Amino acid sequence: MGDGTLRLKTAFVILIAITLIGTASAAGEGGVNVEPVVEDTIFIEIDHTETTTDLEDWEITLTLSDDAISNNTTFELTTQMCNNDGVCLPPTVAETFSNDGKTFTSAVTTVEDHSYVNWRIKATYSDDNNTTETFPSKGFYKTWSDCWFNDGEWGGDGCKEGQIDEDDSFLPAVSAALTASAFLFAAATRSE
């Protein structure tokens, strides 16, 4: 077996392991929003919807600091919706609006049966050779819905009767992922 094939197989196994670990721990503690420390960002104030509801707007208002304005700092807001089946839609850049170049607003409509809204900021420092910084530095901030499923438990005050199915579980999805991984690994390691 060539050295390149062994490296490819090793990389494949590592990729599968990272994917499975990310799937298992992506949501964090159910119902507990993950918030920025405003003083550690380019903003002086961040206000957003505290608890989201299906098919309603998650709204956010961001006020840039004077330093960020004077340094020609720009930013991009990215959001991502994740549902109660453990599936996250691809992240998308949200439109932001401002009348004064200091305070920006945005709103994105949540999907049906969502668990939470992920969000993050990417700042570009124009006066510093267009360097960028992401808030948070890894992952996302998170706003939970009023009816969420996480780590085998339902929570929130907005679940309707019949919405919670006692048989719901992430185990079928994890089992399917593990089975698919085993087949892919077997195919990758099969001798020629």
Backbone as a ProteinNet text record, in pm:
[ID]
protein_1_A
[PRIMARY]
MGDGTLRLKTAFVILIAITLIGTASAAGEGGVNVEPVVEDTIFIEIDHTETTTDLEDWEITLTLSDDAISNNTTFELTTQMCNNDGVCLPPTVAETFSNDGKTFTSAVTTVEDHSYVNWRIKATYSDDNNTTETFPSKGFYKTWSDCWFNDGEWGGDGCKEGQIDEDDSFLPAVSAALTASAFLFAAATRSE
[TERTIARY]
85.4	0	89.8	60.6	143.4	123.4	221.2	217	99.9	72.2	-37.5	-173	-192.3	-318.4	-340.4	-236.1	-246.1	-282.2	-221.5	-252.9	-397.3	-445.3	-582.9	-679.4	-652.3	-738.2	-737.2	-620.9	-610.4	-687.7	-673.3	-746.4	-896.4	-939.5	-1080.6	-1135	-1063.7	-1107.9	-1115.1	-1017.8	-1018.1	-1136.5	-1164.4	-1278.1	-1409.1	-1429.2	-1551.2	-1562.7	-1452.7	-1455.4	-1492.1	-1434.4	-1465.4	-1612.1	-1663.5	-1803.6	-1895.9	-1869.1	-1954.5	-1945.9	-1827.9	-1813.6	-1888	-1875.4	-1945	-2094.3	-2147.8	-2291.1	-2340	-2263.6	-2307	-2303	-2213.6	-2196.3	-2233	-2293.2	-2316.7	-2415.1	-2513	-2620.4	-2587	-2494.2	-2463.9	-2572	-2585.2	-2684.9	-2820.4	-2916.5	-3049.6	-3114.9	-3167.9	-3242.1	-3158.6	-3026.7	-2940	-2872.9	-2913.1	-2856.2	-2705.7	-2634.5	-2491.2	-2477.5	-2430.6	-2427.1	-2285.1	-2265.4	-2133.2	-2109.1	-1982.2	-1943.9	-1924.9	-2019.4	-2023.2	-1892.4	-1831.4	-1707.4	-1592.7	-1604.5	-1500.6	-1526.6	-1624.6	-1660.5	-1637.5	-1677.9	-1666.9	-1790.2	-1880.1	-2006.8	-2010.4	-2094	-2118.2	-2250.2	-2333.5	-2461.2	-2508.4	-2561.7	-2620.8	-2751.8	-2861.7	-2992.9	-3054.4	-3111.8	-3177.9	-3293.4	-3376.4	-3485.6	-3426.8	-3480.4	-3425.7	-3470.4	-3594.7	-3648.9	-3725.2	-3691.8	-3754.7	-3879	-3964.9	-4087.4	-4090.6	-4140.2	-4148.3	-4216.1	-4155.3	-4209.3	-4227	-4156.8	-4155.6	-4013.1	-3998.3	-3867.2	-3780.2	-3654.5	-3548.5	-3487.5	-3490.9	-3445.4	-3322.2	-3235.5	-3114.2	-3083.5	-3033.4	-2986	-2842.7	-2751.8	-2609.4	-2562.2	-2500	-2449.5	-2297.5	-2234.6	-2088.4	-2027.7	-1909.6	-1835.6	-1778.7	-1747.2	-1687.3	-1553.7	-1474.2	-1345.8	-1367.3	-1468	-1495	-1536.6	-1615.1	-1658.4	-1539.3	-1456.1	-1343.3	-1236.7	-1230.4	-1133.3	-1189.7	-1308.1	-1372.4	-1397.2	-1431.7	-1461.7	-1598.7	-1606.2	-1734	-1757.6	-1880.5	-1908.6	-2015.4	-2020.6	-2115.8	-2181.5	-2314.4	-2390.2	-2429.7	-2393.5	-2429.7	-2524.4	-2633	-2727.5	-2742.3	-2788.7	-2813	-2927.4	-3023.4	-3136.3	-3112.5	-3144.3	-3132.9	-3267.1	-3312.4	-3444.7	-3437.8	-3554.7	-3563.6	-3528.2	-3502.4	-3454.2	-3301.9	-3237.2	-3091.3	-3026.6	-3104.8	-3053.2	-3037.7	-2920.2	-2896.1	-2890.2	-2961.1	-2954.4	-2817.9	-2775.8	-2647.9	-2650.8	-2538.9	-2533.1	-2554.4	-2622.1	-2644.6	-2611.7	-2565.6	-2537.5	-2670.5	-2698.6	-2823.4	-2805.8	-2910.7	-2907.3	-2916.7	-2835.2	-2842.4	-2875.2	-2946	-2989.5	-2948.7	-2910.6	-2872.1	-2909.1	-2958	-2986.2	-2871.6	-2784.5	-2680.5	-2538.5	-2522.5	-2390	-2333.7	-2414.2	-2370.3	-2455.9	-2586.9	-2679.4	-2738.1	-2725.9	-2770	-2877	-2974.9	-3079	-3088	-3138.8	-3161.1	-3270.9	-3336.3	-3438.4	-3438.2	-3443.5	-3456.3	-3574	-3651.7	-3768.1	-3725.6	-3766.2	-3729.1	-3806.7	-3753.1	-3818.4	-3912.9	-3999.9	-4092.3	-4016.5	-4057.5	-4000.9	-3851	-3810.5	-3668.4	-3633.1	-3508.2	-3456.9	-3389.2	-3311.4	-3237.7	-3190.7	-3147.2	-3085.3	-2939.1	-2848.1	-2705.4	-2676	-2581.1	-2541.5	-2398.4	-2332.8	-2196.2	-2170.3	-2062.2	-2023.7	-1882.4	-1861.4	-1726.7	-1694.5	-1596.5	-1555.6	-1437.9	-1439.1	-1326.9	-1273.3	-1143.2	-1079.8	-1013.7	-1083.5	-1036.9	-906.3	-889.4	-768	-650.5	-670.7	-565	-548	-528.8	-506.5	-617.1	-740.4	-857.4	-844.9	-782.4	-778.7	-919.4	-945	-1078.1	-1069.7	-1180.5	-1194.1	-1338	-1356	-1489.7	-1530.2	-1656.1	-1714	-1833	-1829.7	-1717.7	-1604.7	-1489.1	-1374.1	-1395.2	-1475.4	-1511.6	-1659.8	-1723.5	-1864.1	-1958.3	-2066.6	-2172.8	-2221.4	-2284.2	-2371	-2501.3	-2589	-2707.4	-2827.1	-2941.5	-3067.9	-3164.9	-3212	-3299.7	-3445.1	-3519.1	-3661.1	-3745.4	-3874.6	-3965.4	-4013.1	-3964.4	-3990.6	-3872.9	-3783.8	-3660.5	-3641.2	-3562.9	-3523.6	-3372.4	-3310.8	-3165.1	-3122.8	-3028.7	-2970	-3076.7	-3179.8	-3284.8	-3393.1	-3391.4	-3490.9	-3558	-3688.5	-3764.7	-3764.8	-3775.6	-3783.2	-3846.4	-3871.1	-3932.5	-4079	-4131.7	-4270.9	-4367.9	-4318.3	-4405.6	-4442.4	-4408.4	-4443.1	-4593.8	-4651.7	-4795.7	-4822.7	-4942.4	-4980.2	-4970.9	-4909.2	-4892.1	-4765.4	-4701.8	-4578.9	-4462.9	-4464.8	-4358	-4394.2	-4316.3	-4334.5	-4235.8	-4285	-4198.2	-4095.9	-4122.6	-4029.8	-3920.3	-3928.5	-3826.1	-3692	-3589.4	-3456.7	-3354.7	-3237.7	-3129.4	-3061.7	-3093.7	-3026.6	-3041	-3159.2	-3164.8	-3068.7	-3055.6	-2965.4	-2819.7	-2784	-2647.5	-2618.1	-2714.7	-2697.1	-2675.4	-2755.1	-2740	-2603.3	-2558.4	-2427.4	-2315.1	-2325.4	-2223.4	-2221.2	-2340.7	-2348	-2286.5	-2323.3	-2267.3	-2115.6	-2068.4	-1924.1	-1853.8	-1914.9	-1854.4	-1843.5	-1950	-1945.5	-1840	-1834.3	-1735.2	-1593.3	-1572.5	-1440.2	-1400.4	-1497.6	-1469	-1433.4	-1505.6	-1476.4	-1338.5	-1303.1	-1175.5	-1057.9	-1080.1	-968.3	-963.6	-1059.9	-1063.5	-935.9	-877.4	-752.7	-781.4	-690.7	-706.3	-681.8
-116.5	0	122.6	218.2	337.1	433.5	517.3	616.3	713.2	750.6	843.3	785	656.1	590.1	586.5	557.5	554	692.4	796	932.9	967.5	927.3	954.1	884.6	760	685	747	787.1	851	982.1	1062	1188.7	1163.4	1059.9	1025.5	990.1	907.5	867	988.4	1077.5	1198	1287	1301.8	1382.8	1327	1198.1	1135.4	1158.4	1140.8	1160.8	1303.9	1399.8	1540.9	1569.2	1514	1535.2	1480.6	1360.9	1300.7	1376.1	1418.8	1496.4	1628.3	1694.2	1820.6	1803.6	1694.2	1668.5	1649.1	1578.7	1548.8	1670.1	1765.9	1875.3	2012.1	2016.8	2144.2	2234.4	2179	2260.6	2324.8	2272	2327.4	2289.9	2368.8	2342.3	2391.8	2302.4	2336.4	2452	2548.1	2659.5	2773	2758.1	2862.6	2936.1	3061.3	3140.5	3159.3	3162.3	3192.2	3336.4	3422.9	3566.8	3620.4	3727.5	3790.6	3874.6	3891.4	3994.6	4119.3	4212	4326.1	4403.6	4418.6	4494.8	4431.9	4302.8	4233.5	4235.8	4314.7	4321.3	4462.5	4486.5	4619	4704.9	4654.9	4722.7	4777.4	4878.6	4927.5	4874.8	4823.2	4767.5	4663.8	4552.9	4448.5	4407.1	4426.3	4383.8	4291.4	4180.5	4089.4	4017.4	3954	3872.9	3768.5	3759.7	3669.2	3524.7	3504.7	3370.9	3376.3	3287.4	3290	3200.5	3228.8	3152.7	3113.3	2992.4	2944.4	3045.4	3066.1	3149.1	3295.1	3340.3	3481.4	3534.1	3665.4	3726	3718.6	3681.8	3702.4	3835.7	3933.4	4069.3	4102.7	4183.8	4225.6	4371	4444.2	4581.1	4586.3	4634.3	4640.6	4784.7	4837.5	4974.3	4972.3	5019.4	5021.7	5118.5	5085.8	5177.2	5291.6	5401.6	5515.7	5477.8	5393.7	5348	5271.3	5184	5105.7	5196.6	5298.1	5391.6	5470.8	5523.3	5606.7	5525.8	5395.2	5309.2	5247.2	5294.8	5242.4	5092.3	5043.9	4902.1	4871.8	4762.2	4713.6	4574.4	4526.1	4393.5	4324.3	4193.4	4106.8	4018.1	4012.8	3929.7	3800.8	3686.6	3556.6	3486.7	3430.2	3355.5	3213.9	3125.3	2986.1	2932.5	2867.5	2807.5	2657	2606.5	2463.5	2414.2	2296.9	2249.3	2141.4	2099.4	2002.4	1859.9	1837.5	1707.9	1702.6	1811.3	1814.8	1855.7	1913.1	1954.8	2106.7	2154.1	2297.5	2335.7	2440.6	2493	2557.9	2576.7	2644	2787	2833.7	2972.8	3068.6	3179.7	3281.2	3419.2	3507	3644.9	3720.5	3782.2	3856.2	4000.2	4056.9	4198.7	4283.6	4388.6	4484.6	4621.4	4701.5	4833.2	4936.4	5056.6	5165.3	5299	5390.1	5527.2	5621.6	5582.9	5674.7	5618.2	5493.9	5433.3	5390.5	5400	5360.4	5247.7	5260	5159.6	5082.4	4950.4	4862.3	4766.9	4737.4	4642.7	4532.5	4419.5	4308.1	4221	4145.9	4051	3933.2	3813.5	3693.1	3612.9	3555.4	3477.8	3334.3	3286.1	3150.1	3046.9	2926	2816.6	2744.2	2663.5	2585.7	2478.2	2455.1	2352	2372.4	2498.4	2525.6	2517.2	2479.7	2472.6	2603.2	2658.7	2780.2	2850.2	2975.4	3055.8	3076.2	3033.4	3061.9	3195.9	3272.2	3397.1	3433.7	3504.2	3551.2	3674.9	3744.4	3868.2	3852.1	3897.1	3901.5	4048.2	4099.1	4238.6	4248.8	4354.2	4382.6	4520.3	4524	4648.6	4711.6	4804.6	4866.1	4941.4	5008	5085.7	4999.5	4868.5	4777.1	4667.9	4713	4622.6	4519.4	4559	4471.5	4338.8	4342.3	4221.8	4195.8	4069.4	4033.8	3968.4	3974.6	3910.5	3862.2	3743.9	3687.6	3687.3	3722.5	3720.5	3625.8	3513.1	3466.3	3415.4	3392.1	3349.8	3211.2	3127.6	2995.3	2972.9	2906.1	2870.6	2988.3	2985.3	3084.4	3127.5	3245.8	3279.6	3207.1	3192.9	3110.7	3170.1	3175.6	3216.8	3099.6	3048.4	2931.3	2968.7	2871.9	2893	2864.7	2891.8	2866	2720.4	2637.2	2493.6	2424.2	2367.9	2310	2166.9	2093.2	1955.9	1950.8	1907.3	1903.7	1791.5	1711.3	1605.9	1516.3	1483.1	1391.4	1453.9	1586.5	1652.5	1767.2	1783.6	1896.7	2008.1	2132.6	2245.2	2365.3	2466.9	2590	2596.5	2718.1	2740.3	2740.8	2725.2	2739.1	2610.1	2495.4	2368.6	2346.8	2311.4	2286.4	2139.9	2112.8	1975.3	1891.3	1778.2	1691.4	1720.2	1836.5	1870.2	1784.6	1753.8	1674.1	1527.7	1454.7	1311.9	1241.8	1165.1	1100.1	1007.7	961.4	871.3	946.1	1080.4	1156.4	1139.2	1126.5	1110.8	1136.8	1183.3	1200.5	1066.2	962.1	834.4	776.3	781.8	728.9	801.1	931	1005.8	969.8	959.1	923.4	781	690	551.9	544.1	620.3	621.2	676	781.4	839.5	740.7	669.4	571.1	455	410.2	301.2	343.9	464.9	515.4	529.4	577.5	592.8	457.5	355.5	222.3	168.5	187.7	141.7	218.9	351.1	430.9	393.1	371.2	331.9	196.1	102.8	-30.3	-19.6	65.9	83.2	147	240.8	309.5	219	123.6	38.4	-94.3	-118.8	-245.3	-260.7	-374.4	-395.4	-409.2	-359.9	-358.7	-496.4
0	0	0	-88.1	-99.8	15.3	37.6	144.5	127.1	2.3	-25.4	8.7	-16.2	15.3	165.7	241.7	386.7	440.7	387.5	430.4	399.8	282.2	243.2	338.1	372	462.9	602.2	649.4	779.9	782.1	678.3	669.6	667.6	597.4	589.5	727.9	802.8	936.1	1028.3	1021.5	1103.8	1068.3	940.1	895.2	947.7	940.7	992	1142.5	1215.9	1361.1	1396.6	1326.6	1352.8	1323.3	1215.1	1178.4	1285.6	1333.8	1435.5	1567.9	1607	1729.6	1716.8	1601.3	1578.3	1582.9	1530.1	1531.4	1673.1	1753.1	1888.4	1979.8	1956.1	2050.6	1993.6	1876.7	1809.5	1881.7	1949.5	2003.4	2137.4	2215.7	2346.1	2446.6	2553.1	2656.1	2609.1	2603.6	2552	2625.7	2549.8	2605.7	2661.8	2665.8	2721.1	2606.1	2585.5	2476.8	2495.9	2385.2	2386.6	2338.2	2424.8	2398.6	2391	2316	2313.4	2437.9	2470.1	2566.5	2480.7	2488.8	2397.2	2398	2515.1	2526.3	2447.4	2415	2339.1	2188.2	2145.9	2004	1951.7	1827.3	1765.5	1793.6	1878.9	1905.7	2048	2068.5	2204.6	2257.8	2166.8	2208.5	2106.2	2158.1	2074.8	2141.5	2072.3	2121.6	2018	2063.6	1970	2038.1	1959	2009.8	2104	2226	2327.5	2308.8	2265.1	2241.3	2110.5	2018.4	1886.9	1883.3	1785.2	1762	1615.4	1587.1	1449.2	1357.6	1241.6	1132.5	1170.8	1274	1311.5	1298.6	1300.8	1280.3	1405.2	1383.1	1481.6	1442.1	1532.6	1502	1585.2	1525.2	1594.9	1560.4	1660.7	1643.1	1695.2	1610.7	1643	1631.1	1735.6	1733.5	1738.3	1629.9	1620.3	1721.1	1769	1856.6	1773.1	1839	1768.6	1706.2	1776.6	1720.9	1590.8	1588.3	1467.6	1352.8	1382.9	1278.6	1226.3	1318	1274.9	1200.9	1225.3	1156.8	1029.2	986	864.7	871.7	989.9	1008	948.9	874.4	823.5	881.3	870.4	924.2	841.5	862.6	794	900.1	900.6	993.3	921.9	979.9	923	1020.2	966.5	1048.6	994.7	1081	1043.8	1129.3	1064.7	1135.8	1152.8	1271.3	1297.7	1351.8	1302.2	1341.4	1449	1494.5	1602.9	1561.2	1432.9	1386.4	1386	1428.2	1432.8	1302.1	1210.3	1080.3	1079.8	1038.4	1026.9	879.2	843.9	708.5	688.5	564	541.3	597.3	652.8	698.7	582.1	609	505.6	561.8	474.5	514.4	517.3	630.8	648.1	602	546.1	508	633.1	638.5	748.5	691.8	772	728.6	832.4	783.6	873.4	811.3	897.2	852.5	883.2	976.9	1021.6	1013	967.8	959.1	1093.8	1198.9	1332.6	1389.1	1375.2	1425.9	1309	1315.6	1207.6	1260.2	1175.9	1212.3	1107.2	1149.7	1059.1	1117.4	1030.6	1073.7	977.4	1032.8	951	1006.1	917	957.4	986.6	1101.5	1141.8	1060.5	1057.2	986.6	1082.7	1026.6	1108.1	1185.1	1310.1	1396.7	1419.7	1440.7	1462.3	1611.1	1636.7	1773.7	1814.5	1720.9	1754.6	1628.4	1649.6	1544.7	1584.1	1499.2	1516.1	1450.4	1505.3	1440.9	1479.9	1388	1412.1	1327.7	1362.7	1295.3	1240.3	1117.2	1059.7	1034.2	1108.4	1094.4	998.9	916.9	827.4	864.7	896.8	937.6	815.4	753.3	628.5	646.5	760.8	784.7	830.5	836.2	878.5	771.9	647	532.9	514.3	545.1	528.7	604.4	721.4	804.1	857.7	891.9	940.3	1077.7	1148.7	1279.3	1290.3	1348.3	1362.1	1508.8	1533.1	1668.2	1666.3	1740.5	1821.5	1732.8	1791.7	1711.1	1651.3	1716.9	1665	1689.5	1596.6	1616	1599.8	1677.8	1666.5	1804.5	1809.1	1919.8	1889.7	1989.5	1969.8	2043	1973.3	2033.7	2020	2133.3	2134.3	2107.9	2054.6	2026.2	2151.1	2139	2250.4	2253.1	2159.8	2160.4	2093.5	2174.1	2121.1	2169.1	2089.5	2122.3	2119.2	2229.8	2238.1	2332	2286.6	2368.9	2431.4	2351.6	2395.6	2481.1	2498.9	2583.6	2509.8	2536.4	2484.2	2587.8	2541.5	2632.7	2566.7	2646.3	2597.6	2635.4	2637	2677.1	2560.3	2437.6	2321.5	2251.7	2309.7	2244.6	2253.3	2141.1	2135.1	2167	2216.3	2246.5	2119	2128.3	2012.6	1933.6	1958.4	1886.3	1935.5	2063.5	2121.6	2107.3	2031	2012.1	2102.7	2198.4	2296.9	2231.8	2108.5	2041.5	1967.3	1960.6	1889.4	1959.3	1879.9	1935.6	1826.8	1866.3	1770.9	1742	1821	1804	1664.1	1599.9	1463.3	1369.1	1381.5	1293.8	1322.7	1449.7	1485.6	1440.7	1459.8	1416.6	1266.3	1190.8	1044.8	1005.5	1074.1	1043.2	1073	1186	1220.4	1121	1079.7	982.5	849.7	803.9	678.1	688.9	803.6	823.9	818.5	878.9	878.3	735.9	656.6	517.4	437.2	457.8	385.7	426.5	556.4	603.2	545.7	544.2	487.2	340.6	268.4	126.4	105.6	194.3	180.8	214.2	305.2	347.9	274	188.5	115.1	33	44.5	-30.8	-178.3	-257	-403.7	-459.4
[MASK]
++++++++++++++++++++++++++++++++++++++++++++++++++++++++++++++++++++++++++++++++++++++++++++++++++++++++++++++++++++++++++++++++++++++++++++++++++++++++++++++++++++++++++++++++++++++++++++++++

